[in-house]
Each structure stands twice: as structure tokens, then as C-alpha cells.
Amino acid sequence: MDPVRAAGTREVLARAPRTSAGRAPLFCDTALARRIERVEAQLITRCSEAARRRAGTAGFVIPVAGGVASFAGEGSPYNKVAGLGFGGMPDPAALDDMEKAFAAHGSAVQVELAELAEPAIAALLAGRGYRLESFENVLGRTLAAGLERVMPPGIEVRLVRQP
């Protein structure tokens, strides 16, 4: 994932309270959550398409209210809805279509909904029979200048460009 940096970050971090380890805490606002969810939706889209291409299986990626619904094949970790809630409220017809697409593949719908997404979406999903199964935390760290790159022995990182 691309480093998340905002204009003025350096000035804000200079005034931010320090933890006992001397690091600035990272608080997430709606704008940062939107960026993280957008990148997550892009990642799920690309991974789903690549997994289906590699396995030669049918599936889908459907845009839904700023996020994506993805089915990449039976048992795939990319079978989910991600990034939902930062592009407005989903249209009930769009949710119907998404649910039908998952059902056509014999798969349940799994929605990963960010805490900072449009609050009414959780109620909308609950009204459609969805239930909370778990919480997931995304941890972040500021990318301040002067951090030393640590490379374990035997690991090489190279930039790969798509043709």
C-alpha cells in the first residue's frame, strides 16, 4: 500500500503528543479512513481479478457505494465487500444485485465495514438480516523521515512494473 501522507503532516506531528517510546500516535479521521478503504477496494479488485485469471474461474467485482463486492472463487479470501460506506448510501437495488451475485456462486456475503463509514449503513445492513461477526483493527504508523529500513537476511525487495 502507498504511504499515507497528508499536506502539513510534518507540522502536525511536530505538535503531536509523544508516547513513552518517543513516537507520535496516529489517529485516523474520516478522510484517512476513506483513503485506506479506497486502497483496500483497489487491492481486492486487483487480487480478485488476478486470482480468477490464474484459476480460470468465474467471479465478479461489482462497484457498490464507493467500495467493491468481489467473488474470486470458492474459499478465496477476496470473497467480500470492502470499502463500502465512503461513497454514500448503497442503493437497495445495488445491494439486491450484489447479494444475487454471491448467491449465484453459492457464497454468503461478507461485508467489511469500517467504523468511520456512513453510520446509517450498519442499520441498513442489519435491516437486511446481516449481523456483526467480528471486529478488525487496522494499525498504522507514521512514516517520518529518518526511519531506518530493516531488511532481514535473504530478503530482496524489487520494484516490479506491469507491462
DAPE-V170398 format. One record per backbone hydrogen bond with DSSP energy under -0.5 kcal/mol. NH is the residue of the N-H (numbers start at 1). CO is the residue of the C=O. Records with the same first field share a line. If there is no record, write none. Layout:
NH->CO  CO
This chain:
5->3
9->6
12->8
13->9
14->10
15->11  12
16->12
19->23
22->19
25->17
27->25
33->29
34->30
35->31
36->32
37->33
38->34
39->35
40->36
41->37
42->38
43->39
44->40
45->41
46->42
47->43
48->44
49->45
50->46
51->47
52->48
53->49
54->50
55->51
56->52
57->52
60->71
62->69
64->67
67->64
68->82
69->62
70->80
71->60
76->73
79->76
80->70  78
81->110
82->68  80
85->65
86->65  83
87->65  88
95->91
96->92
97->93
98->94
99->95
100->96
101->97
102->98
103->99
104->100
105->101  102
106->103
107->102
110->108
111->109
112->81  110
113->111
114->84  112
117->114
118->85
121->118
122->119
123->119
124->120
125->121
126->122
127->123
128->124  125
129->126
130->125
139->137
144->142
147->144
151->149
152->150
155->152
158->156
